[in-house]
């Protein structure tokens, strides 16, 4: 079954590229840039990945990102993730990057995006298509987000949209309404993290004020039946991150995760890894975790894979090609494995 999950064609729509920085690469880049890390080894870094909530993760996440200074650093980090994609048959990925994490340290916006984008271009040779989303840090000011949007404008052809991430509590989407209005006027698509730790009201704000195409996380939507009906009727995708949700204590354990209920409610649920270097697994490992603990059928896994491509910011032709690839896979490997999940 693990081989079947690995080979299943998949899309990933919720991945923070800085969150894919594995400790070994973090140490290699730190050594190259002559930066001293507050840990003696990669093993010690991994041992520190015990989080009580979102903020406890973000504290170490931002410290790890501090080793990234040059285009080559951003290229190497992105390329390492794309190699993982190829190994797990992730056929398409839509990557978040957080420019403020770097520009606030004096790293130019152009340095960040040049390194990431060149890796994405080269990633086509691995059979992985990609899109890039510029995310704003919600714990910073709306003015800082607007300034970041201005910095992004010269690179608009490289970006499909803008997003909103970081500490959710106390930073509702309404705080960034003017920034998102401007982004949409400039032609960007919009997405936003909402309903992970924040209440369903944050999801409503993301939909009604930021006019997002997708909700990142959104697992708390089940607390509001009217919201569930709205999401189901319009098939607004949720980019759910199971291992992340457990690691950050949104759910006590994987067996209590509500992904199966979200699916049963008719929602367009997708599976994603969020910050895989920190949360114990990439996309295949997330599929394996929900398979092991939520008793998902092969048919449900097939639906989750199709949802990922259906929710992607791809042309209708590209979607049709990838959806057909999934269905062909299921017509052969799916029949062979039956309902062993």
C-alpha positions in Angstrom: 0.0 0.0 0.0 2.9 2.4 0.7 4.2 1.8 -2.8 0.7 2.5 -4.2 0.5 5.8 -2.3 4.0 6.8 -3.5 3.1 6.0 -7.1 -0.4 7.7 -7.0 -0.2 10.9 -9.1 -0.6 13.8 -6.6 -0.7 17.6 -6.4 0.4 19.6 -3.4 -1.2 23.0 -2.8 0.0 23.9 0.7 3.7 23.7 1.1 5.9 26.5 2.7 9.2 26.1 0.9 11.1 27.4 4.0 9.4 24.6 5.9 11.0 22.0 3.7 14.5 22.9 4.9 15.8 19.7 6.4 18.3 19.9 9.3 21.1 18.4 7.3 20.7 21.0 4.5 20.2 23.7 7.1 23.6 22.8 8.6 25.3 22.6 5.2 24.1 26.1 4.2 25.0 27.5 7.6 28.5 26.2 7.3 28.7 27.6 3.7 27.6 31.0 5.0 29.6 30.8 8.2 26.5 31.0 10.4 26.6 29.5 13.9 23.4 27.6 14.7 22.2 27.2 18.3 22.2 23.4 18.0 25.3 21.1 17.9 23.9 18.8 15.2 21.1 18.0 12.8 19.9 15.4 15.3 19.7 18.0 18.0 17.6 20.2 15.7 15.1 17.3 15.1 15.0 16.7 18.8 13.8 20.3 19.3 10.7 19.7 17.0 8.3 19.2 19.9 5.6 21.9 19.5 2.8 22.8 21.8 1.1 25.2 19.3 1.6 27.1 16.1 3.7 29.8 17.8 6.2 27.4 19.3 6.8 26.0 15.8 7.1 29.4 14.2 9.9 30.4 16.7 12.2 27.6 15.5 11.0 27.9 11.9 12.1 31.5 11.6 15.5 30.7 13.3 16.1 27.9 10.7 15.3 30.3 7.8 18.0 32.6 9.1 20.7 30.5 7.3 19.3 31.5 3.9 21.2 34.4 2.5 22.1 33.9 -1.2 20.3 32.8 -4.4 22.1 29.5 -4.2 20.7 28.8 -0.7 17.1 29.3 -1.9 17.8 27.3 -5.0 19.3 24.4 -3.1 16.3 24.3 -0.6 13.8 24.4 -3.4 15.6 21.8 -5.5 15.7 19.4 -2.5 12.0 19.7 -2.2 11.4 19.1 -5.9 13.5 16.0 -5.7 11.2 14.7 -3.0 8.3 15.6 -5.3 9.7 13.5 -8.1 10.4 10.5 -5.7 6.7 10.6 -4.5 5.1 11.2 -7.9 3.9 14.7 -7.0 3.2 15.9 -10.5 2.3 19.5 -9.6 3.0 21.7 -6.7 2.0 25.2 -5.7 4.6 26.6 -3.3 4.3 29.4 -0.7 7.3 31.5 0.1 7.5 34.2 2.9 9.6 37.1 1.6 9.3 39.1 4.8 11.1 36.3 6.7 14.1 37.2 4.6 13.7 40.9 3.6 13.4 41.8 7.3 16.9 40.3 7.7 18.2 42.4 4.9 18.0 39.7 2.2 16.7 41.4 -1.0 13.3 40.2 -2.4 15.0 39.5 -5.7 17.6 37.2 -4.1 14.8 35.1 -2.6 12.6 34.8 -5.6 15.4 34.4 -8.1 16.8 31.3 -6.3 13.4 29.7 -5.8 12.1 30.4 -9.3 15.2 29.1 -11.1 14.8 25.8 -9.2 11.2 25.6 -10.2 12.2 26.1 -13.9 14.8 23.4 -13.6 12.3 21.2 -11.8 10.4 20.6 -15.1 13.1 18.2 -16.0 12.0 16.1 -13.0 8.5 16.0 -14.3 7.1 18.4 -11.7 5.1 21.4 -12.8 4.8 24.3 -10.3 3.3 27.7 -9.3 4.6 30.2 -6.8 2.6 32.1 -4.2 3.9 35.1 -2.3 2.6 34.9 1.3 2.3 37.8 3.7 3.1 37.3 7.4 0.0 38.1 9.3 1.7 38.9 12.6 3.4 41.8 10.9 1.5 45.0 9.8 -0.7 45.4 6.8 1.7 48.2 5.8 4.5 45.7 5.7 2.4 43.4 3.6 1.6 46.2 1.2 5.2 47.0 0.8 6.0 43.4 0.1 3.3 43.4 -2.6 5.0 46.4 -4.2 8.3 44.4 -4.1 6.6 41.5 -5.8 5.2 43.5 -8.7 8.3 43.3 -11.0 8.1 39.5 -10.7 4.4 39.2 -11.3 4.9 36.9 -14.3 6.5 34.4 -11.9 3.7 34.5 -9.4 0.2 33.0 -9.6 -1.1 34.6 -6.4 -0.7 35.9 -2.9 -1.4 34.2 0.4 -1.6 34.9 4.2 0.1 32.8 6.8 1.9 32.8 10.2 0.3 33.3 13.6 -3.5 33.2 13.1 -4.9 34.1 16.5 -5.4 37.8 16.9 -4.6 38.5 13.3 -8.0 38.1 11.4 -8.1 38.3 7.6 -9.9 41.7 7.8 -6.6 43.2 8.8 -5.3 42.6 5.3 -8.4 43.5 3.2 -6.9 46.5 1.5 -3.7 44.5 0.6 -5.8 41.8 -1.0 -8.0 44.3 -2.8 -4.9 45.7 -4.4 -3.5 42.3 -5.2 -6.7 41.2 -6.9 -6.8 44.5 -8.9 -3.2 43.7 -10.1 -4.4 40.3 -11.3 -3.2 38.0 -8.5 -5.3 35.1 -7.3 -5.7 34.9 -3.5 -5.6 32.3 -0.8 -5.4 32.5 3.0 -4.7 30.4 6.0 -7.9 30.4 8.1 -9.7 28.0 10.5 -6.6 26.2 11.7 -6.3 27.7 15.2 -8.6 30.6 14.3 -12.4 30.3 14.5 -14.9 29.8 11.5 -15.4 33.6 11.4 -11.8 33.8 10.1 -12.8 31.5 7.2 -15.9 33.7 6.5 -13.6 36.8 6.4 -11.2 35.2 4.0 -14.0 34.3 1.7 -16.0 37.5 1.9 -13.3 40.1 2.4 -10.2 38.6 0.8 -12.2 36.8 -1.8 -9.9 33.8 -1.7 -10.1 30.9 -4.2 -9.0 28.4 -1.6 -8.9 28.1 2.2 -5.6 26.9 3.6 -6.4 24.5 6.5 -10.0 25.3 7.2 -10.5 22.3 9.5 -12.6 24.3 12.0 -15.3 24.9 9.4 -17.3 22.0 10.9 -18.2 24.2 13.9 -20.4 26.3 11.6 -23.0 24.3 9.6 -23.9 27.3 7.4 -20.2 27.6 6.5 -19.9 23.9 5.6 -23.0 24.2 3.3 -21.4 27.3 1.7 -18.1 25.6 1.1 -19.7 22.4 -0.2 -22.1 24.2 -2.6 -19.3 26.3 -4.1 -16.7 23.5 -3.9 -14.2 25.9 -2.4 -11.1 23.8 -1.8 -9.6 23.2 1.7 -5.8 22.5 1.7 -5.7 20.3 4.7 -2.4 19.3 6.3 -3.0 16.2 8.6 0.5 15.7 10.1 0.9 19.4 10.7 -2.5 19.5 12.5 -1.4 16.8 14.9 2.1 18.1 15.4 0.7 21.6 16.2 -1.9 20.1 18.6 -4.9 21.2 16.5 -6.0 17.5 17.0 -4.8 15.3 19.8 -3.9 12.5 17.4 -4.5 11.4 13.8 -7.3 9.1 14.8 -9.3 12.2 15.9 -8.6 14.3 12.8 -11.8 15.4 11.0 -10.6 14.9 7.4 -13.0 12.0 6.8 -15.9 14.1 8.2 -14.9 16.9 5.8 -15.0 14.5 2.9 -18.4 13.1 4.0 -19.8 16.6 4.1 -19.1 16.9 0.4 -16.2 19.4 0.7 -13.3 19.6 -1.8 -10.6 18.4 0.6 -7.0 18.2 -0.5 -4.0 16.6 1.3 -0.8 18.6 1.8 2.4 18.6 3.9 2.6 22.2 5.1 6.1 22.3 6.6 7.3 18.7 6.0 10.8 19.0 7.5 9.3 20.0 10.8 6.2 17.9 10.9 7.4 14.4 10.1 6.6 13.8 6.5 6.0 14.9 3.0 2.9 14.3 0.9 3.1 10.5 0.7 3.6 10.3 4.5 0.5 12.4 5.0 -1.5 10.1 2.7 -0.1 7.1 4.7 -1.0 8.6 8.0 -4.7 9.2 7.1 -4.8 5.8 5.5 -3.5 4.2 8.7 -5.7 6.1 11.2 -8.9 7.2 9.4 -9.8 4.0 7.5 -10.0 5.7 4.2 -10.9 3.5 1.2 -9.0 3.5 -2.0 -12.0 5.3 -3.6 -11.6 8.1 -1.0 -7.8 8.3 -1.7 -8.6 8.5 -5.4 -11.0 11.4 -4.7 -8.4 13.2 -2.6 -5.9 12.9 -5.4 -8.4 14.2 -8.0 -9.4 17.1 -5.6 -5.7 18.2 -5.5 -5.5 18.6 -9.3 -9.1 20.0 -9.6 -8.2 22.7 -7.0 -4.9 23.7 -8.6 -4.3 26.9 -10.4 -3.8 25.2 -13.7 -5.4 25.7 -17.1 -8.4 23.4 -17.9 -6.3 21.5 -20.4 -3.5 20.9 -17.9 -6.0 19.8 -15.3 -7.7 17.4 -17.7 -4.4 15.8 -18.6 -3.4 15.3 -14.9 -6.9 14.1 -13.9 -6.8 11.5 -16.7 -3.4 10.4 -15.5 -4.9 9.8 -12.0 -7.8 7.9 -13.4 -5.6 5.7 -15.6 -3.5 4.9 -12.5 -6.6 3.9 -10.6 -7.9 1.8 -13.5 -4.9 -0.4 -13.1 -3.2 -0.1 -9.7 -6.5 0.8 -8.0 -8.2 -2.4 -9.1 -5.2 -4.5 -8.1 -5.1 -3.2 -4.5 -8.8 -3.2 -3.9 -9.9 -1.8 -0.5 -6.9 -2.7 1.5 -6.6 0.8 2.9 
